[in-house]
Amino acid sequence: MNSLVETGLAQVQAPYSLQQLIEALSAALPAHCVLYREEDTRPYECDGLSLYRSLPAVVTLPETEEQVQSVMRICKRLNAPVVARGAGTGLSGGAMPHSQGVLLGLSKFNRIKNIDLASATAIVEPGVRNLAISEAVSPYGLYYAPDPSSQIACSIGGNVAENSGGVHCLKYGLTVHNVLRVRVVTIDGDVVELGSEAPDAPGLDLLSVFIGSEGMLGVVTEVTVKLIPKPACAQVVMASFSSVEAAGNAVTQVIAAGMIPAGLEMMDRRATHMVEPFVRAGYDMDAQAILLCESDGTPEEVAHEIARMEAVFRAAGATRCQVSTSEAERLKFWAGRKNAFPAAGRVSPDYYCMDGTIPRRHLARVLGAIEQMEDEFGLRCANVFHAGDGNLHPLILFDSNKPDEVERAEKFGAAILELCVQVGGTVTGEHGVGMEKINQMCVQFSREELDAFLAVKRAFDPPCLLNPEKVIPTLARCAEYGKMHVHAGELRFPDLARF
């Protein structure tokens, strides 16, 4: 393995051999925690974005924090890249391993260490499933609010890495709003704690910097999360619309009316027709788009807000409004929304799930543009997303057995993301940048901004060994990608040589 390793800054000569790396890790961890045969490492070659794959040189599955520290110290000493991995449900290639480095799996860190009812908090390890937290505290009338569609499988450590949200993030916030403290192992093998169990912590707000950093700053070994009381009552309005544009405009009108729903999601006709035979949620099959809008609180609060929501929807042109009449029906409505991704398998061999965020006022415009892009790229797209906060998740349907469709799907996705930037949005909401959106980072941010991001990474990880080649694009990449984009009649970075 005496070959070049791209660390995100420059290529350096790796001073270690694969045998040296295996021997060092095997001396620090039990034999069953170090995998290096291809048949053992193959399951770790990608995350949920399977378009990007790389076989790791070594996989480590530590069982204690001390073992994580040992892995980090060995990797720094040998100058070996290290990529942390949770449940592998990420959708941006953020957990794709380095072919000459270590994949550090945290699936064995799966304990809920403490539930404190007095402070309404829980201390959990990073491998704990998102939904397992709510299941554990449900007998006490509490739950953990962030609920990604993959919550049955995704881990809290991965949620921290990507700053995950979910269908209820409009009212209750993303991971960053529901985590109080994290315990982190640095590339030096040191343990640091960011945040506090108190409402605030002294010094710089490094917790907010760390959450959403995609494994580039350190490896989480413990997370303290906030718990909130389960509402006494919750109901969902399913509003049907004759056009996607009308549904998009209705979203802005709900917020303009001063309401903050517990959840406000949108699905277009292709998405509902994909999901309904799979879940049988009772969706309106004649509508061009539906909105799922939830209210929670006391029965009186919910009844009042549901009536206001229905009035706004009807004024916005809703052709039908159906209110859930039982808890079972409410959960059925949400089950359809949360199973949209697997349901795509009923109608397409593959799908590419995008993740851009836009100002709500541009929903109708952007959705209309995506419809036109279907003709431009010759591919179908189902729209299902967090309408309330403008976080789009278009599902581009394609067949990976046809190379030209793969290329068109990637170009389709890039066009959507760059449109999001054009209207004042961002290239990601909760899936992260990973391998997928590095080029679009060049579109959204100036070189000065990217250099500032890199300076933060260097402060935590001076050798840039943690999750290299991702998230922050190199100058060469931005120059190469930038040549395709002309602004005000001039190329981006006109002083740089083109390749």
PLY file of the C-alpha trace (Angstrom):
ply
format ascii 1.0
element vertex 499
property float x
property float y
property float z
element edge 498
property int vertex1
property int vertex2
end_header
0.00 0.00 0.00
2.89 2.39 -0.53
0.74 4.57 -2.73
-0.77 8.02 -2.83
-3.56 8.95 -0.41
-5.75 11.96 -1.15
-6.32 13.70 2.19
-8.41 16.60 0.92
-5.44 18.99 0.85
-2.80 17.22 -1.20
-1.60 13.80 -2.13
0.98 12.41 0.27
2.96 9.20 0.23
1.37 6.64 2.55
4.15 5.38 4.83
2.35 2.17 5.75
1.60 -1.13 4.14
-1.74 -2.88 4.44
-0.08 -5.53 6.58
1.25 -2.87 8.96
-2.20 -1.34 9.28
-3.86 -4.69 9.92
-1.25 -5.71 12.48
-1.51 -2.41 14.36
-5.31 -2.56 14.50
-5.34 -6.26 15.42
-3.02 -5.56 18.34
-5.40 -2.89 19.68
-8.78 -4.56 19.03
-10.16 -8.10 19.45
-9.73 -10.24 16.35
-13.46 -10.25 15.57
-13.44 -6.43 15.46
-10.98 -6.18 12.54
-12.14 -7.22 9.05
-9.89 -7.17 6.00
-10.89 -10.08 3.73
-12.92 -8.93 0.74
-15.95 -11.06 1.61
-16.05 -9.33 5.01
-15.46 -5.77 3.83
-17.73 -5.85 0.76
-20.93 -5.02 2.73
-19.36 -1.69 3.74
-18.52 -0.43 0.25
-21.34 2.12 0.10
-24.14 3.73 2.05
-27.71 4.32 0.83
-26.38 6.07 -2.28
-25.13 2.95 -4.01
-24.02 4.82 -7.13
-20.79 5.54 -5.26
-18.80 2.51 -4.08
-15.32 1.87 -2.73
-13.99 -1.23 -0.99
-12.32 -0.28 2.33
-8.83 -1.59 3.05
-9.84 -2.46 6.63
-13.09 -2.37 8.61
-12.95 -1.93 12.38
-15.96 -2.55 14.62
-14.85 -1.25 18.04
-16.89 -2.07 21.12
-15.59 0.54 23.58
-14.60 4.17 23.51
-11.03 3.19 24.35
-10.92 1.04 21.22
-12.14 3.99 19.13
-9.32 6.06 20.62
-6.82 3.36 19.67
-8.09 3.25 16.07
-7.79 7.03 15.76
-4.25 7.10 17.17
-3.13 4.31 14.85
-4.63 6.05 11.84
-2.92 9.31 12.70
0.42 7.62 13.32
0.27 5.75 10.00
-1.34 8.65 8.12
-4.28 6.41 7.20
-7.65 7.92 6.22
-10.55 6.95 8.49
-14.28 7.10 7.69
-16.89 6.66 10.43
-20.07 4.74 9.60
-23.34 4.34 11.43
-26.23 2.33 10.00
-25.29 3.11 6.40
-28.67 4.64 5.54
-27.19 7.97 4.38
-28.11 9.17 0.90
-25.15 11.33 -0.15
-22.23 8.90 -0.11
-20.96 10.40 3.14
-20.09 6.99 4.59
-18.43 5.65 1.46
-15.06 4.29 2.65
-11.59 5.23 1.48
-9.99 2.47 -0.59
-6.68 2.82 1.29
-8.04 3.57 4.72
-10.07 2.39 7.68
-13.85 2.16 7.83
-14.76 2.67 11.49
-18.18 1.11 12.11
-20.09 2.14 15.23
-22.95 -0.36 15.08
-21.88 -2.00 18.36
-22.38 1.27 20.25
-26.09 0.54 20.64
-26.92 1.15 24.30
-29.31 3.67 25.80
-27.15 4.53 28.80
-29.51 6.70 30.81
-33.01 8.18 30.77
-33.45 11.18 33.06
-37.13 11.97 33.53
-36.42 15.01 35.69
-34.53 16.76 32.91
-36.34 15.00 30.05
-33.09 13.84 28.47
-31.52 10.57 27.39
-27.87 9.62 26.99
-27.39 7.22 24.10
-24.56 5.69 22.12
-24.27 6.59 18.42
-25.40 3.18 17.14
-28.83 3.44 18.81
-31.62 3.56 16.23
-33.54 6.80 16.02
-36.89 5.12 16.66
-35.50 3.06 19.56
-35.19 6.23 21.65
-38.90 7.01 21.33
-39.78 3.37 21.95
-37.74 3.35 25.15
-39.26 6.52 26.61
-42.82 6.00 25.36
-43.97 4.46 28.69
-43.10 7.80 30.34
-45.16 9.83 27.88
-42.08 11.18 26.08
-40.50 10.87 22.64
-37.56 12.07 20.54
-38.85 14.53 17.94
-36.59 14.24 14.84
-38.07 11.42 12.75
-36.37 10.78 9.38
-38.20 8.42 7.06
-35.47 5.87 7.80
-35.97 6.20 11.57
-36.66 2.48 11.97
-33.05 1.81 10.87
-30.93 4.99 10.93
-28.67 5.62 13.92
-28.48 8.67 16.13
-24.78 9.06 15.36
-25.59 9.29 11.65
-28.36 11.77 12.46
-25.79 13.94 14.24
-23.38 13.67 11.30
-26.01 14.77 8.76
-28.21 17.00 10.98
-31.24 14.90 10.05
-34.78 16.18 10.26
-37.99 14.36 9.40
-41.66 15.02 8.84
-42.04 16.87 12.15
-38.99 19.10 11.85
-41.06 22.17 10.89
-42.37 22.54 14.46
-39.81 20.63 16.52
-36.59 21.28 14.65
-33.71 19.27 13.25
-31.14 17.18 15.12
-29.19 20.34 16.02
-32.23 21.64 17.93
-32.72 18.40 19.86
-29.18 17.44 20.91
-27.66 18.99 24.03
-24.23 17.38 24.18
-21.95 15.05 22.25
-18.88 13.14 23.35
-16.29 12.98 20.58
-13.00 11.22 19.89
-10.61 13.42 17.89
-8.05 12.30 15.32
-5.44 12.52 18.12
-7.41 9.94 20.11
-8.46 12.50 22.71
-11.99 12.64 24.14
-13.78 15.99 24.20
-17.33 17.00 25.08
-19.20 19.65 23.14
-22.34 21.31 24.46
-23.89 20.88 27.88
-26.92 19.39 29.58
-27.68 22.94 30.71
-29.63 25.29 28.40
-26.37 26.89 27.31
-22.64 26.24 27.47
-19.72 28.65 27.90
-17.42 29.55 25.04
-17.86 29.04 21.32
-20.90 27.10 20.15
-18.87 24.17 18.82
-21.80 21.78 19.21
-23.63 23.49 16.34
-20.44 23.40 14.28
-20.03 19.68 14.89
-23.62 18.63 14.17
-23.90 18.22 10.42
-20.13 18.03 9.88
-20.43 14.57 8.26
-17.68 12.83 10.21
-15.03 15.35 9.18
-14.24 16.70 12.66
-14.36 13.69 14.99
-16.13 10.44 15.88
-19.15 10.53 18.19
-19.26 8.01 21.03
-22.13 9.44 23.12
-25.08 11.77 22.54
-27.38 13.53 25.01
-30.77 14.19 23.42
-33.80 16.21 24.48
-37.09 14.43 25.02
-40.48 16.10 24.72
-43.94 15.14 26.01
-46.16 13.24 23.61
-49.07 15.52 22.66
-52.45 14.68 24.08
-54.01 14.75 20.62
-52.90 14.86 16.99
-54.81 14.91 13.70
-53.84 15.18 10.04
-55.61 16.98 7.22
-55.10 15.44 3.80
-55.77 18.19 1.27
-56.07 17.41 -2.44
-55.19 19.82 -5.24
-55.70 19.84 -8.99
-52.15 21.03 -9.66
-48.72 20.86 -8.05
-48.47 24.65 -8.27
-51.71 25.11 -6.30
-50.44 22.79 -3.57
-47.14 24.68 -3.42
-48.95 27.99 -3.04
-51.16 26.51 -0.31
-48.04 25.69 1.74
-46.98 29.34 1.80
-50.50 30.43 2.70
-50.63 28.11 5.74
-47.42 29.64 7.12
-48.57 33.15 6.19
-51.71 32.54 8.25
-49.52 32.28 11.35
-49.74 28.51 11.80
-46.75 26.24 12.45
-48.05 22.72 11.79
-46.44 19.76 13.50
-45.82 18.46 9.99
-46.51 19.75 6.50
-45.59 17.34 3.70
-46.34 17.20 0.01
-46.62 14.34 -2.49
-47.38 14.68 -6.19
-49.59 12.31 -8.17
-46.73 10.06 -9.27
-45.66 9.66 -5.63
-49.15 8.85 -4.33
-49.73 6.32 -7.11
-46.39 4.76 -6.23
-47.20 4.52 -2.53
-50.91 3.73 -2.31
-50.78 0.12 -3.60
-47.87 -0.48 -1.22
-49.28 1.06 2.00
-52.99 1.56 1.28
-53.00 4.81 3.22
-56.25 6.06 1.68
-54.68 8.76 -0.51
-56.74 10.64 -3.11
-55.73 9.00 -6.39
-57.40 11.68 -8.52
-55.40 14.59 -7.07
-52.37 15.98 -8.88
-50.84 16.66 -5.46
-51.75 16.18 -1.81
-50.64 17.93 1.35
-50.46 16.19 4.73
-50.77 18.82 7.45
-50.71 17.80 11.11
-51.81 19.64 14.22
-50.95 18.47 17.75
-51.64 19.69 21.27
-54.71 19.59 23.49
-57.96 18.41 21.86
-59.27 21.97 21.91
-56.11 23.38 20.28
-56.12 20.71 17.62
-59.81 21.15 16.75
-59.32 24.92 16.37
-56.16 24.62 14.27
-57.55 21.87 12.03
-60.55 24.10 11.22
-58.20 26.96 10.32
-56.05 24.69 8.16
-59.08 23.42 6.24
-60.25 26.99 5.64
-56.84 28.01 4.26
-56.65 24.94 2.01
-60.12 25.45 0.59
-59.37 29.12 -0.07
-56.18 27.99 -1.85
-58.18 25.77 -4.18
-58.24 22.39 -2.43
-60.61 20.00 -4.17
-60.98 17.79 -1.11
-60.02 17.85 2.59
-60.04 14.69 4.68
-59.25 14.75 8.42
-57.97 11.65 10.18
-60.63 10.29 12.51
-58.45 7.98 14.59
-54.85 7.52 15.66
-54.62 4.49 13.39
-55.71 6.54 10.38
-53.28 9.34 11.26
-50.40 6.87 11.39
-51.57 5.36 8.10
-51.41 8.76 6.40
-47.83 9.20 7.63
-46.89 5.61 6.80
-47.54 6.34 3.15
-45.32 9.41 3.21
-42.51 7.65 5.09
-42.56 4.64 2.77
-42.33 6.64 -0.44
-38.69 5.70 -1.01
-39.08 1.90 -0.80
-42.33 2.15 -2.74
-40.34 3.56 -5.67
-39.08 0.03 -6.20
-42.56 -0.91 -7.43
-42.28 1.33 -10.48
-38.55 1.66 -11.21
-35.41 -0.50 -10.94
-33.55 2.41 -9.28
-34.19 5.86 -7.90
-31.98 8.82 -7.06
-33.23 10.81 -4.08
-32.27 14.48 -4.19
-32.07 16.84 -1.21
-32.21 20.58 -1.87
-33.82 23.34 0.15
-35.54 26.45 -1.17
-37.52 29.41 0.19
-41.16 28.33 0.48
-42.35 31.13 -1.80
-40.54 29.47 -4.72
-42.11 26.03 -4.29
-44.52 26.36 -7.21
-41.81 27.73 -9.52
-39.26 25.04 -8.71
-41.76 22.18 -8.93
-42.86 23.47 -12.32
-39.22 23.59 -13.45
-38.63 20.01 -12.27
-41.60 18.90 -14.38
-39.99 20.52 -17.43
-36.67 18.83 -16.59
-38.38 15.45 -16.89
-38.77 16.13 -20.62
-35.26 17.57 -20.91
-33.55 14.55 -19.35
-36.06 11.91 -20.47
-36.62 10.54 -16.95
-39.58 10.42 -14.56
-39.48 12.18 -11.20
-41.74 11.70 -8.18
-41.90 14.60 -5.73
-42.29 13.87 -2.02
-40.83 16.28 0.49
-40.91 18.45 3.61
-42.98 21.25 2.10
-43.23 23.23 5.33
-39.53 24.09 5.42
-38.87 23.89 1.68
-36.71 20.75 1.87
-37.22 18.98 -1.47
-36.71 15.24 -1.99
-37.40 14.61 -5.69
-37.06 10.92 -6.59
-35.51 10.58 -10.03
-36.48 7.18 -11.46
-33.97 5.39 -13.68
-32.40 2.03 -14.57
-28.75 1.61 -13.51
-28.36 -1.18 -16.08
-28.48 1.55 -18.72
-25.33 3.72 -18.41
-26.89 6.63 -20.28
-29.76 6.71 -17.75
-27.29 6.86 -14.87
-25.57 9.83 -16.49
-28.88 11.54 -17.20
-30.06 10.94 -13.62
-26.90 12.57 -12.25
-27.28 15.56 -14.58
-30.98 15.82 -13.67
-30.06 15.89 -9.97
-27.33 18.47 -10.51
-29.79 20.70 -12.38
-32.28 20.52 -9.51
-29.63 21.42 -6.93
-28.32 24.32 -8.96
-31.86 25.61 -9.43
-32.24 25.52 -5.64
-29.16 27.74 -5.32
-30.43 30.04 -8.06
-33.66 30.79 -6.16
-31.83 31.50 -2.91
-31.78 28.01 -1.40
-29.07 25.49 -0.62
-27.80 22.20 -2.05
-28.74 20.13 0.98
-31.24 20.10 3.82
-30.59 16.92 5.78
-28.80 14.38 3.58
-25.43 16.12 3.64
-22.93 16.82 0.87
-20.87 13.62 0.97
-19.61 12.50 -2.44
-22.80 13.53 -4.19
-22.85 17.32 -4.03
-19.19 18.38 -4.10
-19.57 20.01 -7.53
-22.62 21.96 -6.39
-20.63 23.26 -3.40
-18.49 25.02 -6.01
-21.65 26.64 -7.38
-23.08 27.75 -4.05
-19.98 28.96 -2.19
-17.08 31.21 -3.04
-13.52 29.97 -2.68
-13.15 32.21 0.39
-16.12 30.52 2.04
-14.83 27.06 1.19
-11.43 27.99 2.61
-13.16 29.06 5.84
-14.85 25.64 6.02
-11.48 23.99 5.48
-9.93 26.10 8.23
-12.54 24.77 10.67
-11.73 21.21 9.60
-8.00 21.82 10.06
-8.64 23.11 13.58
-10.21 19.75 14.51
-8.29 17.49 12.14
-4.92 19.04 11.10
-3.80 16.11 8.90
-7.24 16.00 7.21
-7.58 12.22 7.63
-11.22 12.16 8.73
-13.61 11.40 5.86
-11.32 12.86 3.18
-12.32 13.64 -0.42
-15.80 14.69 0.65
-17.89 17.73 1.54
-15.26 20.44 0.88
-14.18 20.54 -2.77
-10.57 21.21 -3.75
-9.54 24.31 -5.67
-8.82 22.19 -8.74
-12.31 20.67 -8.65
-13.98 24.08 -8.40
-11.85 25.41 -11.25
-12.76 22.43 -13.42
-16.46 22.51 -12.58
-16.59 26.28 -12.59
-15.53 26.47 -16.22
-18.97 25.21 -17.15
-20.73 28.09 -15.40
-20.67 31.64 -16.74
-21.76 34.49 -14.48
-22.21 38.08 -15.71
-20.39 37.10 -18.90
-17.31 35.82 -17.09
-16.11 32.41 -16.04
-15.87 31.64 -12.33
-12.25 31.99 -11.13
-11.07 33.52 -14.44
-7.48 33.79 -13.18
-7.11 30.00 -12.85
-5.85 27.75 -15.60
-8.51 25.45 -17.07
-8.04 21.70 -17.38
0 1
1 2
2 3
3 4
4 5
5 6
6 7
7 8
8 9
9 10
10 11
11 12
12 13
13 14
14 15
15 16
16 17
17 18
18 19
19 20
20 21
21 22
22 23
23 24
24 25
25 26
26 27
27 28
28 29
29 30
30 31
31 32
32 33
33 34
34 35
35 36
36 37
37 38
38 39
39 40
40 41
41 42
42 43
43 44
44 45
45 46
46 47
47 48
48 49
49 50
50 51
51 52
52 53
53 54
54 55
55 56
56 57
57 58
58 59
59 60
60 61
61 62
62 63
63 64
64 65
65 66
66 67
67 68
68 69
69 70
70 71
71 72
72 73
73 74
74 75
75 76
76 77
77 78
78 79
79 80
80 81
81 82
82 83
83 84
84 85
85 86
86 87
87 88
88 89
89 90
90 91
91 92
92 93
93 94
94 95
95 96
96 97
97 98
98 99
99 100
100 101
101 102
102 103
103 104
104 105
105 106
106 107
107 108
108 109
109 110
110 111
111 112
112 113
113 114
114 115
115 116
116 117
117 118
118 119
119 120
120 121
121 122
122 123
123 124
124 125
125 126
126 127
127 128
128 129
129 130
130 131
131 132
132 133
133 134
134 135
135 136
136 137
137 138
138 139
139 140
140 141
141 142
142 143
143 144
144 145
145 146
146 147
147 148
148 149
149 150
150 151
151 152
152 153
153 154
154 155
155 156
156 157
157 158
158 159
159 160
160 161
161 162
162 163
163 164
164 165
165 166
166 167
167 168
168 169
169 170
170 171
171 172
172 173
173 174
174 175
175 176
176 177
177 178
178 179
179 180
180 181
181 182
182 183
183 184
184 185
185 186
186 187
187 188
188 189
189 190
190 191
191 192
192 193
193 194
194 195
195 196
196 197
197 198
198 199
199 200
200 201
201 202
202 203
203 204
204 205
205 206
206 207
207 208
208 209
209 210
210 211
211 212
212 213
213 214
214 215
215 216
216 217
217 218
218 219
219 220
220 221
221 222
222 223
223 224
224 225
225 226
226 227
227 228
228 229
229 230
230 231
231 232
232 233
233 234
234 235
235 236
236 237
237 238
238 239
239 240
240 241
241 242
242 243
243 244
244 245
245 246
246 247
247 248
248 249
249 250
250 251
251 252
252 253
253 254
254 255
255 256
256 257
257 258
258 259
259 260
260 261
261 262
262 263
263 264
264 265
265 266
266 267
267 268
268 269
269 270
270 271
271 272
272 273
273 274
274 275
275 276
276 277
277 278
278 279
279 280
280 281
281 282
282 283
283 284
284 285
285 286
286 287
287 288
288 289
289 290
290 291
291 292
292 293
293 294
294 295
295 296
296 297
297 298
298 299
299 300
300 301
301 302
302 303
303 304
304 305
305 306
306 307
307 308
308 309
309 310
310 311
311 312
312 313
313 314
314 315
315 316
316 317
317 318
318 319
319 320
320 321
321 322
322 323
323 324
324 325
325 326
326 327
327 328
328 329
329 330
330 331
331 332
332 333
333 334
334 335
335 336
336 337
337 338
338 339
339 340
340 341
341 342
342 343
343 344
344 345
345 346
346 347
347 348
348 349
349 350
350 351
351 352
352 353
353 354
354 355
355 356
356 357
357 358
358 359
359 360
360 361
361 362
362 363
363 364
364 365
365 366
366 367
367 368
368 369
369 370
370 371
371 372
372 373
373 374
374 375
375 376
376 377
377 378
378 379
379 380
380 381
381 382
382 383
383 384
384 385
385 386
386 387
387 388
388 389
389 390
390 391
391 392
392 393
393 394
394 395
395 396
396 397
397 398
398 399
399 400
400 401
401 402
402 403
403 404
404 405
405 406
406 407
407 408
408 409
409 410
410 411
411 412
412 413
413 414
414 415
415 416
416 417
417 418
418 419
419 420
420 421
421 422
422 423
423 424
424 425
425 426
426 427
427 428
428 429
429 430
430 431
431 432
432 433
433 434
434 435
435 436
436 437
437 438
438 439
439 440
440 441
441 442
442 443
443 444
444 445
445 446
446 447
447 448
448 449
449 450
450 451
451 452
452 453
453 454
454 455
455 456
456 457
457 458
458 459
459 460
460 461
461 462
462 463
463 464
464 465
465 466
466 467
467 468
468 469
469 470
470 471
471 472
472 473
473 474
474 475
475 476
476 477
477 478
478 479
479 480
480 481
481 482
482 483
483 484
484 485
485 486
486 487
487 488
488 489
489 490
490 491
491 492
492 493
493 494
494 495
495 496
496 497
497 498
